[in-house]
């Protein structure tokens, strides 16, 4: 059985169970292409090892791909489509994950403005589509796949909410929109309705000029063009440019800094942020948040106030 056929069967079964597997689909079909879509059971351990390593230097993506393939092979073996699991049983020494880039508010604005200029006569809504994509990731702290996967039926303008269907950790959650983001979505929808809607309410909010869903690779490629055009380069000491996904990190960091500035109890609010972002527990959110000079300044001010109160109590 060809690799692509086994992948299609696996995705059909898992989706019937309510699991979306958008990221897994991309990874698995990449494996099929890399192995020339030959007989699935003929894929060797060496081919799997090369696929896990990927082009260039070994990165932390190895672990994620390994987990996806392990689930895939368990399915195939249980149905007699593979005799054994060729995945390595010992993980290599992986390099630390690249730290997220935290965009400044000025840089986010430049990204939004630059994205809006991407339209052309053949695709007049293109600029507006990528502008809203950036606003959704920053304004609602969405993952790239979550923003791309939003369907028309998932948008409730009256309640100012977005329904994020089963994505990472197979969770579905409602995400509230602030007034400005809601107005941006409403404005886009007014223009969006003039386009074809391939699947009615089930067609994606963000779409191509024909009303069909965007392709992930096209999205991340164009974003890098937008980032470069916006004048945001590779940070000093870094080995790669900022990513689109870093907008989600940025949203979380800016929210945290604003809480510090307001004098709120961040430890009590972290569980709310964890739920809002669809994390599988507060620990994930804590790892997600990186220290920035702005955050350090707020933390230092908070400590100075606390220390001053301590001195006052000691003297009294």
Secondary structure, DSSP 8 states (H G I E B T S, - for coil): -BHHHHHHHHHHHHHHTT---HHHHHHHHHHHHHTTT-BGGG--HHHHHHHHH-SSS--THHHHHHHHHHHHHHHHHHTTS-SS--S-SS--------------HHHHHHHHHHHGGG--SS-TTHHHHHHHHHHHHHHS---HHHHHH-BGGGEETTTTEEEE-S-GGG--EEEE--HHHHHHHHHHHHHHTTS--TTGGGSBSSB-TTS-B--HHHHHHHHHHHHHHTT----TT-SS---STHHHHHHHHHHHHHHHHTT--HHHHHHHHHHHHT-SSHHHHHHH----HHHHHHHHHHHHHHHHHHHHHHH-
